[in-house]
Amino acid sequence: MKIEPKIPTIILDSIYRQYGKGGFEIIEMIKQDPSLGEPFLDNHPFVPAEIHYILKYEFVTHLIDVLCRRTEISFKISHTLQNEIALKVAEIIAETYNWSRAKKEEEIKYYLNYISKTIWF
């Protein structure tokens, strides 16, 4: 008997709001591999399954596109945590798109430079 993973309501709500019916596929990914439902950061609903879904269906080519336009992570998560999440998301994209280490580092640097220019103190 296979035990279904318990997906927290905050994650389910976030997936539903962001992806609508597409959220069912994201939930199915998490059922197949519960590690894809583990949040990137404590107290935030963003999970690896979302990134895999975006890469499969939304044909993004840059980290900044995923974090700014597709997930809105760039303004939903504190600037102090952007480096951490950028590294984690870039790793998934790099693996999926076979990016070189240099390409991954370039994408992270470009994104973090953008974030540093948009912070208001």
C-alpha positions as a printed NumPy array, in Angstrom:
array([[  0.   ,   0.   ,   0.   ],
       [  1.38 ,   3.377,  -1.039],
       [  0.998,   6.219,   1.448],
       [  0.125,   9.563,  -0.13 ],
       [  2.267,  12.485,   1.03 ],
       [  0.586,  15.079,   3.248],
       [  0.826,  18.359,   1.362],
       [  0.349,  21.406,   3.6  ],
       [ -2.626,  23.639,   2.82 ],
       [ -0.399,  26.669,   2.231],
       [  1.34 ,  24.807,  -0.598],
       [ -1.922,  23.509,  -2.073],
       [ -3.446,  27.003,  -1.991],
       [ -0.386,  28.545,  -3.622],
       [ -0.318,  25.923,  -6.385],
       [ -4.042,  26.317,  -7.055],
       [ -3.835,  30.121,  -7.258],
       [ -0.792,  30.104,  -9.513],
       [ -1.542,  27.149, -11.819],
       [ -5.273,  26.434, -11.704],
       [ -5.994,  23.015, -13.211],
       [ -2.282,  22.63 , -13.94 ],
       [ -1.891,  22.301, -10.201],
       [ -3.259,  18.762, -10.414],
       [ -0.19 ,  17.728, -12.39 ],
       [  2.09 ,  19.401,  -9.866],
       [  0.346,  17.513,  -7.055],
       [  0.74 ,  14.288,  -9.021],
       [  4.486,  14.965,  -9.33 ],
       [  4.645,  15.362,  -5.552],
       [  2.729,  12.107,  -5.06 ],
       [  5.233,  10.319,  -7.302],
       [  8.234,  11.945,  -5.597],
       [  7.45 ,  13.544,  -2.21 ],
       [ 10.808,  15.357,  -2.209],
       [  9.396,  17.589,  -4.972],
       [  6.887,  18.882,  -2.421],
       [  9.458,  19.99 ,   0.126],
       [  9.507,  23.81 ,   0.251],
       [ 12.697,  25.52 ,  -0.888],
       [ 12.545,  27.739,   2.2  ],
       [ 10.864,  27.431,   5.591],
       [  7.558,  29.288,   5.845],
       [  7.225,  29.712,   2.061],
       [  5.029,  27.629,  -0.269],
       [  7.365,  27.324,  -3.269],
       [  8.354,  23.742,  -4.11 ],
       [ 10.547,  22.018,  -6.718],
       [  7.543,  20.422,  -8.453],
       [  6.443,  23.904,  -9.563],
       [  9.783,  24.491, -11.25 ],
       [  9.617,  21.152, -13.055],
       [  6.095,  22.003, -14.235],
       [  7.189,  25.438, -15.464],
       [ 10.157,  23.983, -17.334],
       [  7.945,  21.369, -18.953],
       [  5.105,  23.631, -20.095],
       [  6.151,  27.256, -20.103],
       [  9.376,  27.011, -22.117],
       [ 11.442,  29.413, -20.05 ],
       [ 15.11 ,  29.845, -20.84 ],
       [ 16.406,  31.985, -17.984],
       [ 16.426,  31.87 , -14.196],
       [ 15.129,  35.439, -13.997],
       [ 12.056,  34.447, -16.008],
       [ 11.22 ,  31.662, -13.562],
       [ 11.778,  33.748, -10.437],
       [ 10.237,  37.007, -11.636],
       [  7.514,  36.242, -14.123],
       [  6.48 ,  32.634, -13.606],
       [  6.543,  32.214,  -9.825],
       [  6.826,  35.84 ,  -8.663],
       [  9.376,  34.657,  -6.103],
       [ 11.393,  37.819,  -6.704],
       [  8.872,  39.922,  -4.81 ],
       [  7.164,  37.322,  -2.628],
       [ 10.35 ,  36.362,  -0.784],
       [ 12.631,  38.699,   1.146],
       [ 15.712,  39.95 ,  -0.659],
       [ 17.803,  38.377,   2.114],
       [ 16.693,  34.919,   0.945],
       [ 17.007,  35.478,  -2.799],
       [ 20.503,  34.027,  -3.06 ],
       [ 19.43 ,  30.814,  -1.362],
       [ 16.381,  30.253,  -3.52 ],
       [ 18.178,  31.31 ,  -6.712],
       [ 20.815,  28.649,  -6.096],
       [ 18.202,  25.94 ,  -5.535],
       [ 16.042,  26.844,  -8.524],
       [ 19.062,  27.303, -10.796],
       [ 20.209,  23.806,  -9.883],
       [ 16.92 ,  22.335, -11.135],
       [ 17.02 ,  24.369, -14.337],
       [ 20.683,  23.523, -14.935],
       [ 19.975,  19.826, -14.533],
       [ 16.939,  19.968, -16.831],
       [ 18.584,  22.078, -19.543],
       [ 22.094,  20.632, -19.169],
       [ 23.576,  24.025, -18.347],
       [ 27.295,  24.184, -17.756],
       [ 28.504,  25.354, -14.376],
       [ 29.494,  28.68 , -15.975],
       [ 26.019,  29.139, -17.48 ],
       [ 24.359,  28.411, -14.139],
       [ 26.617,  30.87 , -12.331],
       [ 25.979,  33.508, -15.014],
       [ 22.196,  33.1  , -14.625],
       [ 22.424,  33.392, -10.827],
       [ 24.681,  36.436, -11.035],
       [ 22.368,  38.154, -13.531],
       [ 19.305,  37.484, -11.37 ],
       [ 20.921,  38.61 ,  -8.119],
       [ 22.203,  41.752,  -9.822],
       [ 18.614,  42.498, -10.872],
       [ 17.409,  41.923,  -7.298],
       [ 20.089,  44.213,  -5.872],
       [ 18.919,  46.998,  -8.178],
       [ 15.274,  46.642,  -7.174],
       [ 15.639,  46.738,  -3.394],
       [ 14.208,  49.837,  -1.735],
       [ 15.555,  50.796,   1.662]])
